[in-house]
Amino acid sequence: MAIKVLVVDDSGFFRRRVSDIINADPRMKVVGEACNGREAIEQNDALQPDVITMDYEMPVMDGITALRNIMMRRPVPVLMFSSLTFEDARVTLDALDAGALDYLPKNFDAVAKGTAEMRRTLTDKIVAVAASRLGRKDSAPKGDAPSAAPSAAASAPASAPQSAAPAASQQNIPKVDAGTVKSTQTQQAAPAAPRKPPAQLKGIELVLIGTSTGGPAALQSVFKGLAPNFRTPIIIVQHMPASFTKAFAERLNSLSSMTVKEAVDGDKIIPGHVYVAPGGMQLMIENRGQPAIRIRESDDRINYRPSVDIAFAAAAKYFGSKALGLVLTGMGADGKEGARLMKAAGAHIWAQDEASSVIYGMPMAVTKAGYADDIVSLKDIGPRLSTDLL
């Protein structure tokens, strides 16, 4: 059955072009259009769409106000269109907080031309959010508010293959070659090992968190659950474009007793600090007497910028068994190869469970490969970090 989509935008031209792209894909069809937030609420009730695409700046009622009403009346996966500016990043983060599952760059030129990349990104994201926990309403755990697990966006096209194969030796990026990735993909799925006793997690000097779709809200939940005296440094790799990561770091900083910042080249990794990998770049680690962050341009062959695999590979090299890697909600399998390398170095890996994941792609890849030492519900991650690492 085709995915039913409601297209909401105050621009008639934009609505028509988006509708044409959607209707050209046999997996989906546009069942209605709306030109403002009030109409969106009415059409959502009347047409019962599976997914809504929505602009946030509209007359009569803006997109975020409409989104909050939709989540209260009839929750449905929503994709927000957003301009890639710093101020628009703040608004988009507000939309994710209000319940949007993902966002798309609002590029009139790309939509007008109907570029192959734009078509693929739009349709693949619609398919992904339609299959999300919010899209599968009957599978959502009772008591979960739809707005409690909104999400993020990938900095790379949504069509990127599930396993990014970082290959950038010229930039001193830890090698994660395609052959290695291919071999791990064909391994038999193994059950996750039983939970390690907290005593085995003492001595952790660095926590790394990798996530994509669903990540912003998931990370906010994690930070709200951390004890005020939690001091272990954290590196976050969230698939986001360059204009978004600074605004996102500022938002996390307002929720945490730790200092959260967008990472810059040369940052020392010190207790009480959280470093958000900048969008469009790759975050690595070096240790010349004191661990420090290195930010490098990304090789064009790498699908995710930033890449969880690359950051995890660097942690495996420089921290070994003193690192803990967490793989949270997200599309694809970025983080699986990095988790393998961390495990080989003696590190610990946690994966978010399916029930609390908006998109059970990244954590599923790690779990099915047998790399997860523990599978943890989102609500338990912050408290578990606080009790197991303190």
N, C-alpha and C positions, 0 to 999 in steps of 0.2 A: 504494500500500500504506500502511495506517495506521501512524503512529508508535507503537511499543510503549513504554508507560511503566510503570515500577515506582514506586509511592508508598510512602515510608518515613516513619513518624511514630509516636511512642508513644501518641498520642491517637487512639482509634478514631473519635471524632467528626470530627476533622480529616482523617483518611484518607478517610472516607466522603464528606465534602463536596468534597475535592479530586478524588477519583475521579469523583464525579458531574459536576463541571465539565469534566474531561478527556473523559469518555465522551460528553458532549453535543456535542463537536466532532467532526465526521466525519473530520477529519485525523488523529485519534489515538485510542488505546484503552488502558485500564489492563489490563495482563496479570498484575499481581500486587500484593500489599501486604505490608509488613513492619513490625513494631512496634519493632525495635531494630537496631543496626548489624550484629550477627552474622547475623540473618535477611536483612538487605539483601545481604550478601556471598553468602550461599547462594542467594538468589533471583536475583541478578545472574548467577551461574553457570548456574542451572537454566533461567531464563526468557529469557535473552539479550535484555533490553530495549534499546531505542534511546536512552532517556533515563531518568534517575532523579531524582525530587524527594525531598529528604531534610532532615529536621530535624537539628540538631547536638547537641541535648541529649536523650539517650535512655538508658534503662537497659541493662544487660548490656554494651553497647558503644556509645560515643558516635559521633556522625556523622562527626567528623573522622578518628577512628581507622578507622572503616569505609571512609571515602573513600580513605585511603591504601592500604588493602588492596585495594579495588576497582581502583585505578589500577595496582597491581602485578599483579593476577590477570587481570582483563578490563576494560581501560579503557573507559569509557562517559561521555558528557556527563552531568554532575550539576548540578542546580539546588538550591541550599541555601535553606531558609527561615530568615530572620533577623529578630530584633527590632531596631528602629531606635534602639538606645541606644549610647552611646559604648563601653561594655564589650563589647556584642554586636558592634559594628563590628570590634573587635580579633579576636574569634573568627571572624567572617566572613572577615576578611582571612587568617586562618590557613587557613580552608577553601579560599580561592582559591589560596593557596600550595600546598595539598595536592593540588589538581587540579580543584576545582569550576570550572565555566565561568561561572556567574552565580549570582545570588541573588535572592530575592523577599522582600518584607516579610511577616513572619508576623503577620497581622492576623486574629484569630479572628472579630471582628465582620464584617469584609468577606467572609470565607470563609463564615460562617454565612448571611449575606444573599445571597451569590452575586452581588454587584454586577457590573454590566456592565463596569466598569473592571477589577475584579479578574479576571473571566473572560478578558477580552481580554489583560491583561498576562500571566497564567499561560500561556494557550495560545500566544500569539505568541512568548514566550520559549522554550517547548518546541520550537516549529517552528524557531526560529533556532538553538538549540544542536544540534538534530538534524542540521542542515545544516552545522555547523561543521567545522573541520579534524579535531577529535577524533571527531565523529560520522561523518565520511567516513574511516574508518580506512585504507582502501586508498590514500587520497590524501596521507596524512601523510608528510612526508619521513622516510626511514629514519634511525633514530638519535635522533629527537626523543622525548624523554620526555613522556608525556601531561601530567605535572604541570608541565612547563616552560612551558606556555602557557595557564595558567588565566586567569581574567578578572574582569571587573568588572560593574558594573551601571549601568543608566541611571537618572538622577534623575527622568526623565519617563517616562510610560507607554511600554511597549515598542511600542505601536501608533502612536506618533508618526510622522508622515509622514517620508519620507526626507529631505526638504528642509525644515528649520525656516526660517520666514520671519520673522526678528526684525523687529518693527515697534514701536519704543518710543521715538519721537523725544521724547516728553515727559520722558523720563529722561536725555536726552542720550546715549543709546546710539547708536553709529554706525549709520546707516541701512542696512539690508539689506532692501529692500522685496520684497513678493511678486512684483511684476512683473519685477524684476531676476532673482529666483530662477527664475521660470518661463522667462525667456529663456535662461538658462544650461542649463536642463534639456533644451531642444530643440536645443542645438548638436550638430553632428556630433562624435562621439568622435574625438579626435586622439591620435596616439601621443605618448608622453612624449619630451621633448627629450633629446638625449644628455647625459651627465653633464658638468657644468661643471667645468673644471679647478679644483683647490683654490685657486689664486691669486685666482679670482673670488669666493671666499668669505671672503677676508681682510677685516677691518673689520666683521664681524658683531657687533652690540652686544646682540642679544637673540635667544634661541631660544624658540619657542613650540611646545608639543606638545599635540595634541588627540587624544583617544582615548575609547573606550567599552568595549564587551564585549571582554575580553581585556587591557584596559589595565593593571591593577595588576601582573600578572606581566611584561608587556612593558616597563613603565616600570622595574621593578626590574632587568630585564636591561640596559636602557640605562644605568642608573646604575652598575651593576657594571662596565660596559665603559668608563666615562669615566676618562681619565687623572687622577691625583691633583691635578695642577696646572691642571685645567680650571676656568676662572673666569667664562666668559660667563654672565650671568644667564639663568635659564630660567623660563618660565611654563608651568604644566601645567593643562590643562583636561580633567578626567576626569569623565565622567558619573557622579555619585555624590550621594546625599542628604546633607543638612547634617551629620548625626551621624557620617558616615564620613570626611570629608575631613581632619579634624584627625588622626585615628588613622592615616590613610594617609600623611600628611605626616611623622608621627613615624617610621613604618616606613621611608620613603625616606631620612630623615635618618640613620638608623642604618646605611645602606648607602653613604653618600656622604661624600666629603671636603668637599662644599659644605654650606651651611646650608639645610636644607629646612624650610619652615614653611607653615602654612595662611595664605593672604594675608588681610590686613585692610586696610580703607580707609586710604589715606595712606602705605602702605609705599613707601619709596623703592626703585627698581629699581637695585640695585648689584651689582658683580661678586662672584662667589662665593656668590650666593644663589639659591635656587629657591623659587618661589611657587606653591602649589597653590590653584586657584580654589575658594572655599568652595561646598559643595553648596547648591542652592536659591537661589543668587544669580547675578548677572552680574558678571564681571570686565572692567574697561575700563582704559584708560591715559590719563593726561594728562601734559603736559610744560610746566611753568611754570618753566623754568630747569633743572629736574632731573626726569627721568621718574619718575612715581609711579603706583601702582595705585589705582584707584577701584572700590569694591564697591558695587553698587546692587541694590535690589529688582528682581525680574524681572517684566516684563509678563506677564500671564496668557496672552497670545497667543503667547508664545515657548515652543516645545515642549521645549527643552533648557535646564536650569538646573543648572550653567552651560552656556553655548553656545560651541562652538569658533568658529562664524562671528563672533560678537560680539567675542571676544578678538582674532581674526585681523584683523578690520576695524579695530580700534583700533590694532593694531601697524602696519597699512598706513598709517594716517594719521600716526602719530608717529615711526615708525622707517623707513618706506619700504624702500630697498634695503639697509638695515643690519639687516634681520630675516631669520631663517630659520624657516620653518614646517614642522613635521613632522606628518603625519597617520598615526596608527597604527590598529591593529585596532579594529573596532567596527561595530555595526549602523547602518543608515541612511546619511545623507549629510551630517551636520553637519560643517562644515569646508570643503565644496566652494565655497560662495559666498565664504567668508572667504579661501580660497586664491586665488580669482579676483581679489579686491581687493588682496591682497598682491602677486600677480604684476603687476597693473596699476601698482603703486607701485614696481616694480623689485626686489621681494624674491625670495628663493629658496624653493622648496617641495620637500620630500622626501615620498615616500609609502612605507609599508611594502609589501613584496611579498606576493603572494597565498600563497605557500608557507609563510611564517612567521606569517601572520595567523590568529587564531582565527576571526574573522568578517571576511571580505573585503568589507565594505560601504563604510565611510568612505574607506579608501585607494583602493578601486576607483572610487568616484565622482570623486575628484580626478584619478586617473590617466586615466580614460576621457574626462574633460573636457579633457585636455591641459594641466593646470596643473602636473604634477609635473616638476621638472627632473631628478629622479633617483628611481629605485625601489630601495629598500634592504632587504636582509634584516635581520631583527631583531638577529641576532648581530653585525651589522656597524655598527649605528647608533652605539653608544657609541664604538668605536674610530674611526669615520669623523668623528664630531664632534671627537674629540680631535686627529686629525691635520689635518683640513681647517680648523679654526677657530683652532688654536693658532699 
